[in-house]
Amino acid sequence: MEPLKEMYSREWVLSLGNYLNKVDSNIKPSEFQKQVFTSPWKEMELKERINRLADVLIQNWQGPIADIYPKIIELMRLLRNQGISDFNFPYIFLNDIVTKSGLSDFKTSMMAFEKITVFSSAEFAIRFFYKHHFDKTLKQMFLWSKHKEPMVRRLASEGSRPMLPWGIGIPEIKKNPEIHLSILENLWDDQDEIVRRSVANHLNDISKLNPEFVLGFCESKFGKSTELDKNLKHSLRTLLKKGNTKALAFFSYDTKWKPHQLKFSLSKKEIKIGNPIEFKINLTQNSKDKTKVRLEYKIGFRLSNGNYGYKVFQLGERILLPSETIEITKKHSFAPITTRVYYPGTQTVSILINGNEYNMQKFELKRG
């Protein structure tokens, strides 16, 4: 699969230059393309390429954000007229233009984000305004949590997450992750799923810093609807994976339950990087009870320093009937991925049932 950074092809950038020329005739498409692809473009990663696009536009549109803002609005209008859809990741550099040229003009920058975030989300850019204008940004995010446009409401939750992936860290939020409680209260049952999902991710972030806050927040919210209960479950996913007894109890997982019989076996004790590890689980319920079980497995990945990093993966949930036996076969891939480096040596895998760990097995990972 082609790296995401290659979405900014020469053809794509030239096409953008043609639209920009309609906004500002001083921008020549071929010259714009040349400016963007100036060395060291080939060596740049995605974030650097996004920055390059923003910087080139700022070079062409020198001036304060108040002068640039109308041009951004006109560019988005032209793109939409040509069928370019909203919530379009490649155009995220438009937000960076605001960050780079608008930190001294809070009011205009907020007007810009309110429009741009619908077209290409501003959750990363807004965090620079938290850095420079914390209290004013906090107030603005609360106002946006009541906005009529769902993508603006989403920004209020997503941009304020304590541990937003890719986003710059905001120490004031990490130290006090409950600071956005009013926003979360406004949005947890929002009519739009994309907003509710952002709130769930926000709460999941907080659960890593202050689990009791999230447990308390969710406990009073269950029962409004099946759909909302699913979002609350997503909010608690880290605590569920950690076997938090209170979180598991919310969903009627009995942490004291034990299987009548459990067999867990690996098909091989040695695999090569690039191949999967396969295992089989046989699980038998006792003769009397019907039990809801949450099934997971935990891989212990060997790290470069010889220690282990653990990650839990879902196998699903089901109701076990009296004396029922189930068999599950699962393959876990060790194919190279960009988000994880595999180190040869002993790895581990174990089974989790209702938060309790069983039958750790070891296997050797060899170089391919």
Number of C-alpha atoms within 10 A of each C-alpha: 3 6 9 10 16 13 13 17 12 15 11 14 20 20 15 17 20 19 20 23 16 15 18 16 11 11 18 16 20 15 12 21 22 14 17 22 18 10 10 9 13 11 9 14 13 15 11 13 21 20 17 20 23 23 19 16 19 19 10 12 17 12 12 17 25 17 12 19 22 13 16 21 15 16 20 23 13 16 16 13 10 10 8 13 13 17 16 13 10 14 19 23 23 28 24 23 25 29 22 17 19 22 17 15 13 17 13 18 22 18 12 24 24 20 19 25 24 20 23 22 28 30 24 21 23 27 22 20 21 21 15 13 14 16 12 13 21 18 10 14 24 19 14 21 25 15 15 9 13 19 26 26 29 30 25 31 29 25 22 26 27 29 22 18 9 9 17 16 17 18 12 13 18 17 12 13 22 18 15 19 14 11 22 23 13 15 23 23 21 19 10 14 16 14 24 24 24 24 29 25 24 24 31 25 22 24 20 15 17 17 19 13 15 23 20 10 16 20 13 9 14 17 10 10 10 10 13 19 17 14 22 27 21 18 26 28 19 18 22 22 21 16 18 18 17 16 23 22 13 15 14 14 20 17 18 9 14 16 13 13 11 16 12 18 16 18 11 12 15 15 18 15 17 16 16 15 22 16 17 15 15 14 18 19 22 17 11 9 12 14 18 17 22 24 17 20 20 19 20 19 23 20 16 11 7 12 9 15 11 13 13 18 14 12 16 9 14 11 12 18 16 14 15 15 16 12 11 11 14 14 13 13 13 17 14 12 10 6 5 10 14 19 17 19 15 17 22 16 22 18 23 24 21 26 23 18 14 17 13 16 17 16 16 15 23 16 11 10
